[in-house]
Amino acid sequence: MTPTQVRPTQRLKSMLSARQAIIVPGAANALFARLIEDLGFEVCYVTGAGIANMQLGVPDIGLVTLTELVNQVAAMAEAIDLPLLVDADTGFGNALNVERTVRVLERAGAAGIQIEDQVFPKKCGHFAGKAVVPLDEMIGKVKAAVDSRRDGDLQIVARTDALAVLGINAAIDRAQAMIEAGADATFVEAPTSRAEIERIVRELPVPQIVNVVFGGRTPEIAHQEMKSLGAGMVLYANAALQAAIVGTQDVLSALKRDGSLAAVHGRLASFDERQRILRKAEFDRLETRYAADERVQPDRTAD
C-alpha cells in the first residue's frame, strides 16, 4: 500500500506516534500548501494566525470564523495529498460548538484538529494578555471533539496556553487532564527554554507538539535535539508567511523605486516554475483527455 492509499488520518497518527520531531510548516492558503508538498514535507499545518493575517489582513486575535477556516481547509485538501493538521483556535465556542467544528472540518479534509483553552476571543500564543478558561470547560471541549469525530484516527490535539498565565506546573497538569479526557496529542504553547520543552515532552505521555515562531517566545532547538527529546512534531506555523512578507516588500519596493522588475529578477519565480508548482501540465492533460473530438460528428440522418 502506497502512502497516498493510507488515509491521511492514519498517516498523521503514525507520524505523531513515532515521536521523530517531524517538521511541519504552516500554510495560510492552498498555494502555500502546494509549496509545502512540492518541497517534500510530510504534513501541512493549517495556521489560524496565517489565515487571519493573509486572508483578512488582521492580527491573530480571534477574528477568523469557522466558515472562513473551513473554506481554506477544503481548498488545501483538494490541492494536496498531505495530511492537514488544522488550527481550530478555541473551537469557535463551547463544547456544542466544538462538536460542530470537528464535524465540518473533518468533512472538509482535516486529518487532525487542534483546539485550545484560551478565553474567546483568543490571541496569538506569543502575545501578551492571554487568559484561559476553567479546566472543566476545556475538558468538555476535548470530550466533545473526541466523541464527534467519525474517523477514530482523526487526531484531536489539545493545546493549553496556561504556561504564560499560570506557569509550567499548571500547564502540564492541564495537558495531563486533557489527555485523560481523550486527546491524542497535546501542545503546551510558548515554552521559553529548552528545559521547559524537555520537561513537557518527558512528563506528558502522548506525543507533544512544539511551536517555533520566529521572533516569538520559544527558542529554536536543533532538529536532532528535538528528535532526541522525543517531540512528536515541530511546527513552523508562519515561516512561509513571514518569508512572503519580506519577499513581497523587497520586490514591490524595487518596482516602486525603479518602475521595473529588472533589479529583482532573481527574487521572482519564473513563469514556468509558477505553472509547475500549480501542476498546469496535469490540467492540460485533463483538458486534452476530455475535449470534444470535433472530427466526429453525430449521425443526423435518422432525424
C-alpha positions in Angstrom: 0.0 0.0 0.0 1.5 3.4 -1.0 1.4 6.3 1.4 -1.4 8.0 -0.6 -3.5 4.9 -0.2 -3.3 5.2 3.6 -5.9 7.5 5.0 -4.5 11.0 5.9 -5.7 10.5 9.5 -3.7 7.2 9.7 -0.6 8.9 8.3 -0.8 11.8 10.8 -1.4 9.4 13.7 1.6 7.3 12.7 3.9 10.3 12.3 2.9 11.7 15.7 3.3 8.4 17.4 6.8 7.9 16.0 8.0 11.0 18.0 10.6 11.9 15.5 10.1 15.6 15.7 8.6 15.8 12.2 9.0 19.3 10.9 5.6 20.8 9.9 5.4 24.1 8.1 2.2 26.1 8.2 0.1 27.2 5.2 -2.4 30.1 5.1 -3.8 29.1 1.7 -3.7 26.4 -1.0 -0.7 27.9 -2.8 1.5 27.7 0.3 0.2 24.1 0.8 1.3 23.2 -2.7 4.7 24.6 -2.0 5.0 22.6 1.2 4.1 19.4 -0.6 6.3 20.2 -3.5 9.3 20.6 -1.2 8.8 17.1 0.2 7.4 17.8 3.7 5.1 15.1 5.2 2.5 17.2 6.9 0.9 20.6 6.4 -0.3 22.7 9.3 -3.3 25.0 8.6 -2.4 28.1 10.5 -5.1 30.2 12.1 -2.8 33.1 12.5 -1.7 32.8 8.9 -5.3 32.9 7.7 -6.1 35.9 9.9 -3.0 37.7 8.5 -3.2 36.7 4.9 -6.9 36.3 4.2 -8.2 39.1 6.4 -5.2 41.4 6.9 -5.7 41.4 10.7 -3.6 40.1 13.7 -4.3 36.7 15.3 -6.9 37.9 17.8 -9.9 35.6 17.2 -11.4 37.2 14.1 -11.4 34.3 11.8 -14.8 32.5 11.5 -15.4 28.7 11.2 -16.7 29.2 7.7 -13.6 31.1 6.6 -11.4 28.3 8.1 -13.4 25.5 6.5 -13.2 27.2 3.1 -9.4 27.3 3.4 -9.1 23.7 4.6 -11.3 22.4 1.8 -9.2 24.2 -0.8 -6.0 22.8 0.7 -7.4 19.3 0.9 -8.3 19.5 -2.8 -4.9 20.9 -3.7 -2.5 18.4 -1.9 -2.4 14.9 -0.6 -0.6 15.6 2.6 -2.4 15.2 6.0 -3.7 18.5 7.2 -3.4 19.4 10.9 -5.9 22.2 11.4 -5.7 25.0 14.0 -9.3 25.5 15.1 -8.5 28.1 17.8 -10.9 27.7 20.7 -13.3 25.5 18.7 -15.5 28.6 18.0 -17.5 28.5 21.2 -18.5 26.0 23.9 -18.5 22.2 23.7 -21.5 22.1 21.4 -19.7 24.5 19.0 -16.6 22.2 19.2 -18.8 19.2 18.2 -19.9 21.0 15.0 -16.4 22.4 14.4 -14.9 18.9 14.4 -17.6 17.5 12.1 -17.4 20.2 9.5 -13.6 20.3 9.5 -13.4 16.5 9.2 -15.7 16.7 6.2 -13.6 19.4 4.7 -10.5 17.2 4.8 -8.7 17.7 8.2 -6.6 14.8 9.4 -6.1 16.4 12.8 -7.8 19.2 14.7 -6.2 21.4 17.3 -8.3 23.2 19.9 -7.1 25.4 22.8 -8.1 26.5 26.2 -7.9 30.3 25.7 -10.8 32.6 26.5 -12.6 33.7 23.4 -11.7 35.8 21.5 -8.3 34.2 21.7 -4.9 35.7 20.9 -1.7 34.5 19.3 0.0 32.2 21.7 3.1 34.5 21.7 1.1 37.7 22.5 0.8 39.2 26.0 -2.5 39.4 27.8 -3.8 35.9 27.3 -6.4 34.2 29.6 -7.5 30.6 29.8 -11.0 29.1 30.5 -11.7 27.0 33.6 -10.2 23.5 33.1 -13.6 21.8 33.3 -14.8 23.8 30.3 -11.8 22.7 28.3 -12.2 19.1 29.3 -15.8 19.3 28.0 -14.5 20.6 24.7 -11.9 17.8 24.4 -14.6 15.2 25.1 -16.9 16.7 22.6 -14.2 16.7 19.9 -13.3 13.0 20.6 -17.0 12.0 20.6 -17.9 13.8 17.4 -15.2 12.5 15.0 -16.4 9.9 12.6 -12.9 8.6 11.8 -11.4 7.2 15.0 -7.9 8.0 13.7 -8.7 11.7 13.3 -6.2 13.3 15.7 -7.5 15.5 18.4 -4.7 17.8 19.6 -5.4 19.7 22.8 -3.5 22.9 23.3 -3.0 24.8 26.5 -1.9 28.4 26.8 -1.7 28.2 30.6 2.1 28.3 30.8 2.2 32.1 30.2 -0.8 32.6 32.6 -0.4 30.1 35.3 3.1 28.7 35.0 4.7 25.5 33.8 3.3 23.2 36.5 -0.3 24.3 35.8 0.2 23.9 32.1 1.5 20.3 32.4 -1.4 19.5 34.8 -3.9 20.9 32.4 -2.4 19.0 29.5 -2.5 15.8 31.5 -6.2 16.3 32.3 -6.8 16.8 28.5 -5.0 13.5 27.8 -7.3 11.8 30.3 -10.3 13.3 28.5 -9.1 11.6 25.3 -6.7 14.0 23.5 -4.4 12.1 21.1 -1.6 14.7 21.5 -1.1 17.8 23.4 0.5 21.2 22.7 1.8 23.3 25.5 2.2 26.7 23.9 5.1 29.1 24.3 7.6 27.4 26.5 10.5 29.8 26.9 13.5 27.5 27.4 14.9 24.1 26.4 14.4 22.9 29.9 10.7 23.7 29.7 10.4 21.9 26.4 12.3 18.9 27.8 10.1 18.7 30.8 6.9 18.9 28.8 7.9 16.2 26.4 9.2 14.0 29.3 6.3 14.3 31.6 3.3 14.0 29.3 2.6 10.5 28.0 1.2 11.3 24.5 3.0 12.9 21.5 3.9 16.6 22.0 3.8 19.4 19.5 6.3 22.3 19.9 5.6 25.5 18.1 8.6 27.6 16.9 7.7 31.2 16.0 10.4 33.3 14.5 10.7 36.3 16.9 8.4 34.6 19.4 8.9 33.2 22.9 10.0 29.7 22.2 13.7 29.1 21.3 14.6 27.2 18.2 16.4 24.0 19.1 18.4 21.9 16.6 16.2 19.3 15.0 18.4 16.4 16.1 18.0 17.6 19.7 14.2 17.8 19.2 14.3 14.2 18.0 16.4 13.1 20.9 13.9 14.7 23.3 11.1 12.7 21.6 8.9 15.6 20.4 6.1 14.4 18.1 6.1 17.4 15.7 7.8 20.8 15.5 5.6 23.5 14.0 6.9 26.4 11.9 3.4 27.7 11.6 4.2 31.0 9.9 7.7 30.8 8.5 6.4 30.8 4.9 4.1 33.8 5.6 7.0 35.8 7.3 9.2 35.0 4.3 6.5 36.1 1.9 6.1 39.4 3.6 9.8 40.2 3.3 10.0 38.9 -0.3 7.0 40.9 -1.3 8.3 44.1 0.4 11.6 43.8 -1.4 10.2 43.2 -4.9 7.4 45.8 -4.7 9.8 48.3 -3.2 12.1 47.9 -6.1 9.2 48.2 -8.5 8.1 51.4 -6.9 11.6 52.8 -6.8 12.7 51.8 -10.3 9.4 51.4 -12.2 10.8 48.0 -13.3 11.5 44.5 -12.0 15.0 44.4 -13.6 16.8 44.6 -10.2 14.8 41.8 -8.6 14.6 39.2 -11.4 16.4 36.7 -9.1 13.8 37.1 -6.4 10.9 36.1 -8.7 9.7 32.6 -9.6 9.8 32.2 -13.3 6.5 31.9 -15.2 7.3 28.2 -16.0 8.2 27.4 -12.3 4.9 29.0 -11.2 2.9 26.8 -13.6 4.9 23.7 -12.5 4.1 24.3 -8.8 0.4 24.7 -9.7 0.5 21.5 -11.9 -0.7 23.2 -15.0 0.6 20.3 -17.1 -1.9 17.9 -15.3 -4.7 20.3 -16.1 -3.6 20.4 -19.7 -3.6 16.6 -19.9 -7.1 16.5 -18.5 -8.3 19.2 -20.9 -6.9 17.1 -23.8 -8.5 13.9 -22.5 -11.9 15.3 -22.1 -12.0 17.7 -25.0 -14.8 17.0 -27.6 -13.4 15.5 -30.7 -14.7 17.9 -33.3 -13.8 15.4 -36.1 -16.5 13.0 -35.0 -20.0 14.5 -35.7 -23.2 12.7 -34.6 -25.2 11.0 -37.4 -28.2 13.1 -38.2 -29.6 11.0 -41.0 -32.2 9.4 -38.8 -33.7 12.7 -37.6 
